[in-house]
């Protein structure tokens, strides 16, 4: 009789261990699935983040791009006509002796076709 109780006790222990192990595995899988579901539902994908950042940069740099385009158009409009760049022409510079300083300089009036 004692051998039969020992066999029953061992079956009880092994079945309890097996059920506990299966329960832990199932609980772990449920936690993983809920974590993946929560993470994918609340966060954005990499492509969404990249497109959002790209739009933000484009919106921030749009005024600068417009200004650069207008300056490029002015350069194309004026071309290499030196008469509009008279202040930088070496022949129109005032010769100064060594050690002499310029006291007052009047700014050149900007000649622009658009400004009149």
C-alpha positions as CSV (number, residue, x, y, z in Angstrom):
1,X,0.0,0.0,0.0
2,X,2.7,2.6,0.7
3,X,4.0,2.2,-2.8
4,X,0.6,3.0,-4.2
5,X,0.4,6.2,-2.1
6,X,3.9,7.2,-3.3
7,X,2.9,6.7,-6.9
8,X,-0.3,8.7,-6.4
9,X,1.7,11.4,-4.6
10,X,4.2,11.6,-7.5
11,X,1.4,11.8,-10.1
12,X,-0.2,14.6,-8.1
13,X,3.1,16.5,-7.9
14,X,4.0,16.1,-11.5
15,X,0.5,17.0,-12.7
16,X,0.5,20.2,-10.5
17,X,4.0,21.1,-11.8
18,X,2.8,20.6,-15.4
19,X,-0.4,22.7,-14.9
20,X,1.6,25.5,-13.3
21,X,4.1,25.5,-16.1
22,X,1.4,25.6,-18.8
23,X,-0.3,28.4,-16.8
24,X,2.9,30.5,-16.7
25,X,3.5,30.0,-20.4
26,X,0.0,31.0,-21.3
27,X,0.1,34.0,-19.0
28,X,3.5,35.1,-20.5
29,X,2.1,34.8,-24.1
30,X,-1.0,36.9,-23.1
31,X,1.3,39.6,-21.7
32,X,3.4,39.7,-24.8
33,X,0.4,40.0,-27.1
34,X,-1.1,42.7,-25.0
35,X,2.2,44.6,-25.0
36,X,2.5,44.3,-28.7
37,X,-1.1,45.4,-29.3
38,X,-0.7,48.4,-26.9
39,X,2.6,49.4,-28.5
40,X,1.4,49.3,-32.0
41,X,-1.9,51.0,-31.2
42,X,-0.4,54.0,-29.5
43,X,2.8,54.7,-31.4
44,X,3.4,55.7,-35.0
45,X,5.4,53.9,-37.6
46,X,8.8,55.0,-38.7
47,X,7.5,56.2,-42.1
48,X,4.8,58.3,-40.4
49,X,7.4,59.9,-38.1
50,X,9.7,60.6,-41.1
51,X,6.9,62.2,-43.1
52,X,5.9,64.3,-40.2
53,X,9.5,65.5,-39.7
54,X,9.9,66.1,-43.4
55,X,6.7,68.3,-43.4
56,X,7.9,70.2,-40.4
57,X,11.3,70.9,-42.0
58,X,9.7,72.0,-45.3
59,X,7.3,74.3,-43.5
60,X,10.1,75.8,-41.5
61,X,12.4,76.3,-44.5
62,X,9.7,77.5,-47.0
63,X,10.3,81.2,-46.4
64,X,14.0,80.8,-46.8
65,X,13.5,78.9,-50.0
66,X,11.2,81.6,-51.3
67,X,13.8,84.3,-50.4
68,X,16.6,82.3,-52.1
69,X,14.4,81.9,-55.3
70,X,13.7,85.7,-55.4
71,X,17.5,86.4,-54.9
72,X,18.3,84.0,-57.7
73,X,15.8,85.7,-59.9
74,X,17.4,89.1,-59.2
75,X,20.8,87.7,-60.1
76,X,19.4,86.3,-63.4
77,X,17.6,89.6,-64.0
78,X,20.7,91.7,-63.4
79,X,23.1,89.2,-64.8
80,X,26.6,90.3,-65.0
81,X,25.8,94.0,-65.6
82,X,28.5,95.8,-63.7
83,X,26.6,99.1,-63.5
84,X,24.4,97.7,-60.7
85,X,27.5,96.6,-58.8
86,X,29.3,99.9,-59.0
87,X,30.2,100.0,-55.3
88,X,32.4,96.9,-55.8
89,X,34.0,98.1,-59.0
90,X,37.7,98.8,-58.4
91,X,37.8,101.7,-60.8
92,X,35.2,103.7,-58.8
93,X,36.9,103.3,-55.5
94,X,38.3,106.3,-53.8
95,X,42.1,106.1,-53.6
96,X,43.4,106.6,-50.0
97,X,46.9,107.3,-48.9
98,X,48.5,104.9,-46.5
99,X,47.1,105.5,-42.9
100,X,44.2,107.6,-44.1
101,X,40.7,106.6,-43.0
102,X,37.3,107.3,-44.5
103,X,35.3,109.5,-42.1
104,X,31.8,109.5,-43.7
105,X,30.4,107.3,-46.4
106,X,27.1,107.8,-48.0
107,X,25.3,104.6,-48.9
108,X,24.8,104.1,-52.6
109,X,21.1,104.1,-53.7
110,X,20.2,100.6,-54.7
111,X,19.0,100.6,-58.3
112,X,16.4,97.9,-58.8
113,X,14.1,97.4,-61.8
114,X,11.4,96.2,-59.4
115,X,11.8,99.0,-56.9
116,X,12.0,101.8,-59.4
